[in-house]
Amino acid sequence: MVDAIDNMKAKLNLLHRCITHGIPVVSSMGAAGRLDPTALRVADLSDTIMDPFAKDVRKLLKRKYGVNTDRPTGITAVYSIEPDRTPVPLSYDAGSDGFLCVCPSRENEFHTCDHRTQINGSVAFVTAVFGMNLAGVVVRRLASDR
């Protein structure tokens, strides 16, 4: 199974089911805010470092599903050791708080122009390398089964 889900609840559910049913899984961790595709690593989820998304996955798998993430989990993770970067103001956004608010068609309880969650973007050349590493794990596993 290959997991590249960004939604935490869906990712946790999938990973737990893979563990429960003994389904081999390789899972992509956080690519947002990263610019260095050479900083990617592949390891068991329990051995990931410097990746806040992987840390949250470990913590929530333990808390919500009782998965012991202090020892090998069987979940192969593709993650980055590069610290994520804080977005910087764009030149056309000078004088503001650094971010141009793009409001939804109507305000709702989750998003207004005065209150919004910062969502870090990702760049294609980093997410592509995440995908290549996921594919590499799968191909190596398939080739070793022969």
C-alpha positions in Angstrom: 0.0 0.0 0.0 1.3 3.5 -0.8 0.0 6.3 1.4 0.3 10.0 0.3 -2.7 11.3 2.2 -2.5 14.8 3.6 -5.6 14.6 5.8 -4.4 13.4 9.2 -7.6 11.5 10.2 -7.7 9.6 7.0 -3.9 8.8 7.1 -4.2 7.5 10.7 -7.1 5.3 9.8 -5.4 3.8 6.8 -2.1 3.2 8.6 -3.9 1.6 11.5 -5.8 -0.7 9.2 -2.6 -1.7 7.4 -0.9 -2.5 10.7 -4.0 -4.4 11.9 -4.3 -6.5 8.7 -0.6 -7.0 8.1 -0.6 -5.0 4.9 2.8 -3.6 4.0 2.7 0.2 3.7 5.0 3.0 2.7 3.8 6.4 3.8 4.7 9.9 2.8 5.3 12.4 5.6 5.4 16.2 5.4 6.7 18.0 2.3 5.2 21.4 3.0 7.7 24.2 3.6 10.6 22.1 2.3 12.9 23.2 -0.5 15.7 20.5 -0.4 14.9 17.3 -2.2 18.2 15.8 -1.1 17.2 15.9 2.6 14.7 13.0 2.2 15.2 9.8 4.1 13.4 6.4 4.2 13.0 4.6 7.6 10.5 2.9 9.8 8.1 5.5 11.2 9.5 5.0 14.7 12.9 6.1 13.5 11.9 9.4 11.8 13.5 12.6 13.1 13.0 16.3 12.5 9.7 15.9 10.7 6.8 17.5 12.7 4.2 15.7 10.6 5.8 12.3 11.3 6.0 13.2 15.0 2.2 14.0 15.0 1.5 10.7 13.1 3.5 8.7 15.7 1.8 10.5 18.6 -1.7 10.2 17.3 -1.3 6.5 16.2 -0.2 5.8 19.8 -3.0 7.9 21.5 -5.9 7.1 19.2 -5.1 3.5 18.1 -2.7 2.2 20.8 0.1 1.6 18.3 3.5 1.4 20.0 5.5 3.8 17.9 8.6 3.6 20.2 9.6 0.4 18.5 9.5 -0.5 14.8 5.9 -0.2 13.4 6.3 -1.8 10.0 5.3 1.5 8.4 8.0 2.6 6.0 8.1 6.4 6.1 9.5 8.8 3.5 10.3 12.0 5.4 12.5 15.1 5.3 15.2 16.1 7.8 15.1 19.6 6.5 13.5 22.0 8.9 10.3 23.4 7.4 10.5 27.0 6.4 8.2 29.8 7.5 6.5 31.5 4.5 8.0 34.9 3.7 6.1 38.0 2.5 5.8 38.3 -1.2 7.0 41.5 -2.9 3.4 42.4 -4.1 2.2 42.0 -0.5 4.5 44.6 1.1 3.2 46.4 4.1 0.8 43.7 5.1 1.3 41.0 7.8 3.1 39.1 5.1 0.3 37.1 3.7 -2.4 38.0 1.2 -5.8 36.6 2.4 -7.7 34.9 -0.2 -11.2 34.7 1.3 -13.7 31.9 0.6 -16.8 32.9 -1.3 -18.4 33.4 2.1 -16.9 33.4 5.6 -17.6 30.4 7.8 -16.8 29.1 11.3 -13.4 27.8 10.1 -12.1 30.6 8.0 -12.5 34.4 8.0 -10.1 37.1 6.7 -9.3 38.0 10.3 -8.7 34.4 11.5 -7.2 31.7 9.3 -4.9 28.8 9.7 -1.6 29.1 8.0 -1.2 26.4 5.4 2.4 26.0 4.2 2.7 25.3 0.5 4.9 22.7 -1.1 6.9 22.8 -4.3 6.7 20.2 -7.1 10.3 19.3 -7.2 10.2 18.2 -3.5 6.9 16.4 -3.7 8.0 14.7 -6.9 11.1 13.3 -5.0 8.8 12.1 -2.2 6.8 10.2 -4.8 9.9 8.8 -6.5 11.1 7.5 -3.1 7.7 5.9 -2.4 7.9 4.2 -5.8 11.4 3.1 -5.2 10.4 1.4 -1.9 7.6 -0.5 -3.7 9.8 -1.6 -6.6 12.6 -2.8 -4.3 10.0 -4.8 -2.3 8.5 -6.3 -5.4 12.0 -7.2 -6.9 13.1 -8.8 -3.6 10.0 -11.1 -3.6 11.1 -12.9 -6.7 
